[in-house]
């Protein structure tokens, strides 16, 4: 066997505490993030076993899925949401876990606050009962979503049983075109691989495009890894990563920082290390993307027309059913299609860089009268930055309102639901049937595409509204 190791191997192998013969491996988990949806049953299971949380200091709780995004100072009206939020608070208190509940200054979406406070670190293993835990891979961590019974397992043992995934490397070289964002890069990859193209793999992203990308952009890309079936995605930590995490609340300091840095600098794939699969794309082939169907793989360059069934992989009947749900036809252009809602937010695109991009287009323009827009920061920290940087003034002058942090319209688990039959251009991560509300129709896109739709009331190529100097 080759002595050269991939980044993934280095992090995975250093966390194996037990090998089960002909079975999975037992991994130590450095950080466990919990929220109100998948944790109540897990805590109940723990109680029924008479077990306790093994490492409360490695466990962090925040409320996000069920939280309202207006009037957070008032009692939560929805009884189910209120119960879930109360259960999280009580369980956290009982087990000595830090809890950033509704109204807490550090509250926000679990995958936004983890990096913001330095909980997310290179070389760590991180799990959470949410599929988009893959976000944290942007820091060179192995991060993946787990189910409720696994949440219980990690609470009790700080370990998890997992078969080791295969390894895939996706290289993208060159320079991104004008108006192309990390979200477009991710949607492009998924459109090429389909939603099952990376099933069974853990992906490393490599090449100039990812090296040049901001940490926030890397988080967007890793976040969407799950949408092509991958267990997770990761990017080797570099100077940009270290600068991002330095000085954050949970980041090591002093000699512990020096020791950590000495290790973190080794976290890169060795020259000559091999992958089970390797794919390469050119940055110049990517344009702003938009989805037209009911899975994230049904995406295309915004200037293209909806493919015919014989141009795509998968069954014709399923493809036609998907287009039927969206009320779109094969061969149609997406540009010019009227829309009803715009959502900027979620753990995919709810960070300050996303709101800056949105502001760059809506500045000096007005919200289209036919559009309901939800601008939802991923955390209070993002909300504060929006205000401090003057973006809120830009939004207000353009006729937009800023809401309070939460998962919001990423999924129909709170009050922000898109009504049946309505179209939403959304910066979130899933466009499944009913994901944003029963009968809702979701078009996934970048913050730039969302902004262009918000001011024109229809699907619009953002490049037409951008200054040529902005990229
Ligand atoms: S924004 Fe969506 S994907 Fe992200 S944590 Fe919330 S529900 Fe999950």
Boltz pocket constraint, residues with backbone or C-beta under 6 A from the ligand:
constraints:
  - pocket:
      binder: B
      contacts: [[A, 64], [A, 65], [A, 109], [A, 110], [A, 111], [A, 130], [A, 131], [A, 132], [A, 346], [A, 347], [A, 348], [A, 406], [A, 407], [A, 410], [A, 411], [A, 429]]
      max_distance: 6.0
